[in-house]
Amino acid sequence: MTILTPDRADGFIRANTALRAPPHVPEILLHLADEAHDLWHRTEEELQEMGLQPPYWAFAWAGGQGLARYVLDHPETVAGRRVLDFATGSGLVAIAAAKAGAVGVLAADIDRFCRGAVMLNAAANGVSVPFTDADLTGAEGDWDVVLAGDVFYDRAMTACLLGWFDGLAAAGALVLVGDPGRSYLPRDRLTFLAEYQVPVTRALEDAEVKRTTVWRYG
């Protein structure tokens, strides 16, 4: 079996996805996988043998769709500002921020294969989105806005994020979270902004529509 490397990701992404719009964000095109693609049917063990982490970049998750929808509907949130899209995956939220007028957008994800997905998806939407695979958790940056879609699904990750987000908000950054009701959502630190009914794939979630909320952190 051929081992994939991030520098060869473009061809693999094109062969295992189709360019289409997520249902809740029809303004944006992404390379997404579905039941018609071989990638959809591979087990986690098979992906590991290929050198792949679970391909979260190949799906438009509810938290990201809700957050992207909010940014597009409220461009003043990011317009003229420097934006970090943390745990970017496909780059959906970063692309939304770029389309809404952010002066600079950085997409960050520790999965190095996200770079290929973000670059392809950004190009398909006519925007430029730099990418980093550095783990920025705890980092200080010059971001005016930090966007985080669907990040509170794991206890350990949430514990790492809380202190970082607390510090970012205290320093004046606007931290926005899109969440479809994950178990470790820190509701006591959040202010409600908007709610959406986001169509999703039952094979990935426990429903065909997820109630997704956008929150301001801090």
VENURJO-V40774 format. One record per residue. RES is the residue in three letters. PHI is phi in whole degrees, -180 to 180 (none if undefined). Layout:
{{RES	PHI} {RES	PHI}}
This chain:
{{MET	none} {THR	-72} {ILE	-88} {LEU	-83} {THR	-127} {PRO	-57} {ASP	-74} {ARG	-114} {ALA	-74} {ASP	-56} {GLY	-63} {PHE	-64} {ILE	-63} {ARG	-62} {ALA	-76} {ASN	-116} {THR	-142} {ALA	-129} {LEU	-82} {ARG	-156} {ALA	-92} {PRO	-62} {PRO	-61} {HIS	-95} {VAL	-135} {PRO	-68} {GLU	-74} {ILE	-118} {LEU	-105} {LEU	-134} {HIS	-82} {LEU	-121} {ALA	-96} {ASP	-147} {GLU	-60} {ALA	-80} {HIS	-108} {ASP	-59} {LEU	-58} {TRP	-59} {HIS	-95} {ARG	-77} {THR	-79} {GLU	-61} {GLU	-65} {GLU	-64} {LEU	-64} {GLN	-62} {GLU	-63} {MET	-82} {GLY	92} {LEU	-108} {GLN	-77} {PRO	-50} {PRO	-81} {TYR	-61} {TRP	-69} {ALA	-94} {PHE	-136} {ALA	-99} {TRP	-74} {ALA	-60} {GLY	-61} {GLY	-69} {GLN	-63} {GLY	-64} {LEU	-68} {ALA	-62} {ARG	-60} {TYR	-64} {VAL	-63} {LEU	-68} {ASP	-79} {HIS	-129} {PRO	-61} {GLU	-62} {THR	-62} {VAL	-123} {ALA	-58} {GLY	75} {ARG	-117} {ARG	-92} {VAL	-127} {LEU	-110} {ASP	-103} {PHE	-87} {ALA	58} {THR	-67} {GLY	61} {SER	-73} {GLY	90} {LEU	-53} {VAL	-70} {ALA	-63} {ILE	-64} {ALA	-59} {ALA	-65} {ALA	-64} {LYS	-68} {ALA	-87} {GLY	104} {ALA	-61} {VAL	-80} {GLY	-161} {VAL	-128} {LEU	-113} {ALA	-96} {ALA	-127} {ASP	-160} {ILE	-76} {ASP	-80} {ARG	-66} {PHE	-70} {CYS	-63} {ARG	-56} {GLY	-62} {ALA	-65} {VAL	-64} {MET	-64} {LEU	-64} {ASN	-69} {ALA	-62} {ALA	-62} {ALA	-65} {ASN	-109} {GLY	70} {VAL	-128} {SER	-111} {VAL	-134} {PRO	-62} {PHE	-131} {THR	-133} {ASP	-101} {ALA	-69} {ASP	-80} {LEU	-87} {THR	-55} {GLY	90} {ALA	-78} {GLU	-98} {GLY	-140} {ASP	-96} {TRP	-75} {ASP	-84} {VAL	-135} {VAL	-119} {LEU	-109} {ALA	-140} {GLY	-99} {ASP	59} {VAL	-113} {PHE	-104} {TYR	-95} {ASP	-135} {ARG	-62} {ALA	-66} {MET	-64} {THR	-60} {ALA	-60} {CYS	-70} {LEU	-76} {LEU	-59} {GLY	-64} {TRP	-65} {PHE	-63} {ASP	-57} {GLY	-66} {LEU	-62} {ALA	-65} {ALA	-65} {ALA	-83} {GLY	108} {ALA	-76} {LEU	-88} {VAL	-108} {LEU	-115} {VAL	-124} {GLY	-109} {ASP	-145} {PRO	-98} {GLY	91} {ARG	-68} {SER	-64} {TYR	-108} {LEU	-61} {PRO	-85} {ARG	-59} {ASP	-71} {ARG	-106} {LEU	-118} {THR	-120} {PHE	-65} {LEU	-119} {ALA	-163} {GLU	-135} {TYR	-134} {GLN	-102} {VAL	-106} {PRO	-66} {VAL	-137} {THR	-95} {ARG	-60} {ALA	-65} {LEU	-101} {GLU	-122} {ASP	-98} {ALA	-159} {GLU	-90} {VAL	-136} {LYS	-113} {ARG	-71} {THR	-120} {THR	-115} {VAL	-104} {TRP	-125} {ARG	-96} {TYR	-90} {GLY	94}}
